[in-house]
Amino acid sequence: MNPQILIVGAGPTGLVMAYNLARHSIPFRIIDKSDGPGQASRAMAILPRTLEFYQQFGFADEVIDRGIKMEDVYVRVKNKIKAKVHLGSLGEGLSPFPFILTFPQDDHEQFLLGKLKNLGIEVEWKTELLSLAEHGEGVKTLLKAQQEETAYFKYICGCDGAHSTVRKQLKIEFKGEKYKQHFYVMDVHGSGEVMKDQKNQYFI
Ligand SMILES: Cc1cc2nc3c(=O)[nH]c(=O)nc-3n(C[C@H](O)[C@H](O)[C@H](O)COP(=O)(O)OP(=O)(O)OC[C@H]3O[C@@H](n4cnc5c(N)ncnc54)[C@H](O)[C@@H]3O)c2cc1C
């Protein structure tokens, strides 16, 4: 028999959802249509609230050890500092983790997958939610891995990202607009001069 809960999506949201259920010994399935975890850095910044949750899970310090505390952000135009934003003590007095931590999303996902593995949980990769419909007190789903499977659950957790099938199937609106500008994120090995600001602090 299927567990009563289906988590759709094994990005950070689904993985944390899974970890929280697993630590309370609540059975579930977690599926993702991708071949495996993401390979690119994407979200680099972890905000204090996330670390506060991780403190409840008992692994905030492990995450902090793996990341880099973001002290300052510099905006440079043609090698001149045009702006400097201090982030090192952003939430002083508000959070035990008053800083922003950089921890690339691919490393972050691997970390969470490791935590789940320690609890005996594996993501079902290459498994897609095709559709869902309310069914009595629960939900009827059509899943596709090697072949199609009709599966029934009491609860479905839509952790399937910005283009969520769960949201679309439930006809839930996602209001908002795209930014007009294009932004690029690059994972690169850089080299070049290390510069100093007026206070003799180094930056790249
Ligand atoms: C280039 C880039 C840079 C970014 N930079 C930042 C940043 O600096 N800071 C920040 O906060 N955020 C950033 N983001 C956004 C961040 O990556 C997302 O907010 C984050 O991934 C959301 O996590 P999630 O788990 O909710 O969804 P996702 O990471 O999108 O995970 C959803 C998962 O659901 C799976 N899925 C989708 N549909 C189905 C289906 N029907 N059946 C089964 N599985 C399904 C997908 O394969 C995916 O693995 C960036 C994103 C990109 C692309």
Ligand as a Chemical Component Dictionary entry (heavy atoms), coordinates in Angstrom:
data_LIG
# 
_chem_comp.id                   LIG 
_chem_comp.type                 NON-POLYMER 
_chem_comp.pdbx_formal_charge   0 
_chem_comp.three_letter_code    LIG 
# 
loop_
_chem_comp_atom.comp_id 
_chem_comp_atom.atom_id 
_chem_comp_atom.alt_atom_id 
_chem_comp_atom.type_symbol 
_chem_comp_atom.charge 
_chem_comp_atom.model_Cartn_x 
_chem_comp_atom.model_Cartn_y 
_chem_comp_atom.model_Cartn_z 
_chem_comp_atom.pdbx_ordinal 
LIG C1  C1  C 0 20.039 30.691 -12.316 1  
LIG C2  C2  C 0 19.243 30.748 -11.025 2  
LIG C3  C3  C 0 19.719 31.513 -9.987  3  
LIG C4  C4  C 0 19.024 31.574 -8.789  4  
LIG N1  N1  N 0 19.518 32.335 -7.761  5  
LIG C5  C5  C 0 18.847 32.392 -6.593  6  
LIG C6  C6  C 0 19.364 33.131 -5.460  7  
LIG O1  O1  O 0 20.436 33.712 -5.519  8  
LIG N2  N2  N 0 18.649 33.131 -4.320  9  
LIG C7  C7  C 0 17.460 32.467 -4.200  10 
LIG O2  O2  O 0 16.846 32.491 -3.136  11 
LIG N3  N3  N 0 16.964 31.770 -5.256  12 
LIG C8  C8  C 0 17.613 31.716 -6.414  13 
LIG N4  N4  N 0 17.109 30.992 -7.455  14 
LIG C9  C9  C 0 15.838 30.352 -7.268  15 
LIG C10 C10 C 0 15.994 29.034 -6.542  16 
LIG O3  O3  O 0 16.791 28.174 -7.335  17 
LIG C11 C11 C 0 14.602 28.486 -6.305  18 
LIG O4  O4  O 0 13.927 29.403 -5.471  19 
LIG C12 C12 C 0 14.642 27.132 -5.668  20 
LIG O5  O5  O 0 15.183 26.176 -6.528  21 
LIG C13 C13 C 0 13.225 26.736 -5.312  22 
LIG O6  O6  O 0 13.304 25.481 -4.698  23 
LIG P1  P1  P 0 12.083 24.486 -4.805  24 
LIG O7  O7  O 0 12.506 23.226 -4.120  25 
LIG O8  O8  O 0 10.855 25.171 -4.304  26 
LIG O9  O9  O 0 11.861 24.256 -6.358  27 
LIG P2  P2  P 0 12.866 23.665 -7.448  28 
LIG O10 O10 O 0 14.282 23.779 -7.028  29 
LIG O11 O11 O 0 12.447 24.267 -8.737  30 
LIG O12 O12 O 0 12.524 22.117 -7.424  31 
LIG C14 C14 C 0 11.328 21.629 -7.960  32 
LIG C15 C15 C 0 11.577 20.187 -8.359  33 
LIG O13 O13 O 0 10.332 19.645 -8.773  34 
LIG C16 C16 C 0 10.559 18.798 -9.886  35 
LIG N5  N5  N 0 9.284  18.721 -10.626 36 
LIG C17 C17 C 0 8.662  19.710 -11.279 37 
LIG N6  N6  N 0 7.502  19.269 -11.811 38 
LIG C18 C18 C 0 7.413  17.962 -11.483 39 
LIG C19 C19 C 0 6.450  16.934 -11.739 40 
LIG N7  N7  N 0 5.327  17.199 -12.435 41 
LIG N8  N8  N 0 6.673  15.684 -11.270 42 
LIG C20 C20 C 0 7.819  15.409 -10.561 43 
LIG N9  N9  N 0 8.759  16.339 -10.285 44 
LIG C21 C21 C 0 8.557  17.597 -10.729 45 
LIG C22 C22 C 0 11.677 19.466 -10.666 46 
LIG O14 O14 O 0 12.384 18.507 -11.452 47 
LIG C23 C23 C 0 12.539 20.039 -9.540  48 
LIG O15 O15 O 0 13.608 19.192 -9.181  49 
LIG C24 C24 C 0 17.804 30.891 -8.643  50 
LIG C25 C25 C 0 17.328 30.104 -9.708  51 
LIG C26 C26 C 0 18.035 30.017 -10.875 52 
LIG C27 C27 C 0 17.500 29.171 -12.014 53 
# 
loop_
_chem_comp_bond.comp_id 
_chem_comp_bond.atom_id_1 
_chem_comp_bond.atom_id_2 
_chem_comp_bond.value_order 
_chem_comp_bond.pdbx_ordinal 
LIG C1  C2  SING 1  
LIG C2  C3  SING 2  
LIG C2  C26 DOUB 3  
LIG C3  C4  DOUB 4  
LIG C4  N1  SING 5  
LIG C4  C24 SING 6  
LIG N1  C5  DOUB 7  
LIG C5  C6  SING 8  
LIG C5  C8  SING 9  
LIG C6  O1  DOUB 10 
LIG C6  N2  SING 11 
LIG N2  C7  SING 12 
LIG C7  O2  DOUB 13 
LIG C7  N3  SING 14 
LIG N3  C8  DOUB 15 
LIG C8  N4  SING 16 
LIG N4  C9  SING 17 
LIG N4  C24 SING 18 
LIG C9  C10 SING 19 
LIG C10 O3  SING 20 
LIG C10 C11 SING 21 
LIG C11 O4  SING 22 
LIG C11 C12 SING 23 
LIG C12 O5  SING 24 
LIG C12 C13 SING 25 
LIG C13 O6  SING 26 
LIG O6  P1  SING 27 
LIG P1  O7  DOUB 28 
LIG P1  O8  SING 29 
LIG P1  O9  SING 30 
LIG O9  P2  SING 31 
LIG P2  O10 DOUB 32 
LIG P2  O11 SING 33 
LIG P2  O12 SING 34 
LIG O12 C14 SING 35 
LIG C14 C15 SING 36 
LIG C15 O13 SING 37 
LIG C15 C23 SING 38 
LIG O13 C16 SING 39 
LIG C16 N5  SING 40 
LIG C16 C22 SING 41 
LIG N5  C17 SING 42 
LIG N5  C21 SING 43 
LIG C17 N6  DOUB 44 
LIG N6  C18 SING 45 
LIG C18 C19 SING 46 
LIG C18 C21 DOUB 47 
LIG C19 N7  SING 48 
LIG C19 N8  DOUB 49 
LIG N8  C20 SING 50 
LIG C20 N9  DOUB 51 
LIG N9  C21 SING 52 
LIG C22 O14 SING 53 
LIG C22 C23 SING 54 
LIG C23 O15 SING 55 
LIG C24 C25 DOUB 56 
LIG C25 C26 SING 57 
LIG C26 C27 SING 58 
# 
